[in-house]
Amino acid sequence: MSNKVNFSQTEIIRKHFPQRDVHGSISMPVYSSAAFEFDTAEEMEDAFLGKNGKHTYSRISNPTVEAFESRVQVASGAKHVMAVASGMAAISDVFMTIAYAGSNIVTTSHLFGNTFSLLQFTLKEFGVEVRFCNLLNPKEVEKQIDENTCCVFTEIITNPHMEVADLAALAEVAHKKNVPLIVDTTIVPWNVFKATDFGVDVEVVSSTKYISGGATSIGGLILDHQTFDWRHSKRLYKLALAVREKAFQVKLRGEIGRNLGASLSPQVAYLQSLGLETLELRFRQAAQTCLALAQFLQTLPAVKQVNYNGLPDNPFYEISKKQFGDYPGAMLTFSLADKTDCFAFINRLKTIRRATNLFDNKSLIIHPASTIYGTLAPEYKKMVEVPDDMLRLSLGLEDIDALKADILQAINT
């Protein structure tokens, strides 16, 4: 974890709010207002036309949210950042920006449950085809791309399958076919992963996870690196002729974000700005604990398999190390004998919490097959390939010895 990022970025606040707060606050104030007043009709007109940069209505923009977006922009190196109401809102807004009836998305069926559902069911009803394939095989990916492919999409580490695609190889294939590579990078934060080094054009992030600072709030982020020539996009071609690399940004913020209304609240933006300041410290401890606990789980006879990309015997160890370094996130999965054993183990835990979500300050465990994927029909469960004997564990900030003791008593009871 050698990449150092200053997540506080107080100069960003001074840039947007050059005047000292009347009370001397060193944190961004929460502008909990729906609308903003103007002195004249002319000033209001200019604001609505985007000529003076002033805020009009918090569904469209808000000072506290803007400050949070600016901090993320500096931390991530993105050219443009838009904050939205959740990680799923981020994914939905991205697809609504680039997809159209008759288009297709090339991806894997090994995705987080709601992402799979969005693609397989929701977008399908709007005439968008989803082509599931093996993203670990770039040649297979290339065969799936045609003139109506609007993007290649994947998760940086698939949740909960823990697969790691070679992003540079995917980017090469996608860009050869004039298609953008869009990646959900929630699992590994920017202080250890730089998306543009591997050809990623757009990132989506659930800021609920690492960024919120202990699961304080729900949020999502869309990061546009403006590395793709959107003149190759059937949806954005005309816009790209006018604004070139900013076509995605203009469509996303100027139309999709406004019309769908999945805006981030100023209260959440404030909480997540605070969380951003401690992200690197929390990630370092949680990721180090995750590796140590993965090694510990491998020593337990009751554990059939441990899946963490930081283990040398993991099939994705080398590509993971190349892309993320020594600590590929703070989530692992492991397998017990069967579903019955998984449930019994979960029920005996005392320190690790029985809950969904990832990267809380508290360690969380869940049985994905019966929860996140529980409502899927059998044929779709077969597609996603999440086994009944697998548990997903997200590591928090507890002492490693306390976590080991909890696991031992739960397995040995």
Secondary structure, DSSP 8 states (H G I E B T S, - for coil): ------S--HHHHHHH--S--TT--SS------SB---SSHHHHHHHHTTSS----BTTT--HHHHHHHHHHHHHH--SEEEEES-HHHHHHHHHHHH--TT-EEEE-S-S-HHHHHIIIIIGGGGT-EEEE--TT-HHHHHHH--TTEEEEEEESS-TTT-----HHHHHHHHHHTT--EEEE-TTS-TTT--GGGGT--EEEEETTTTTTSSS----EEEEE---S-GGG-TTTHHHHHHHGGGHHHHHIIIIIHHHH--B--HHHHHHHHHHHHTHHHHHHHHHHHHHHHHHHHTT-TT--EEE-TTSTTSTTHHHHHHHHTT---SEEEEE-SSHHHHHHHHHH-SSSEE---SS-SS-EEE-GGGTTTTTS-HHHHHHHT--TTEEEEE--SS-HHHHHHHHHHHHH-
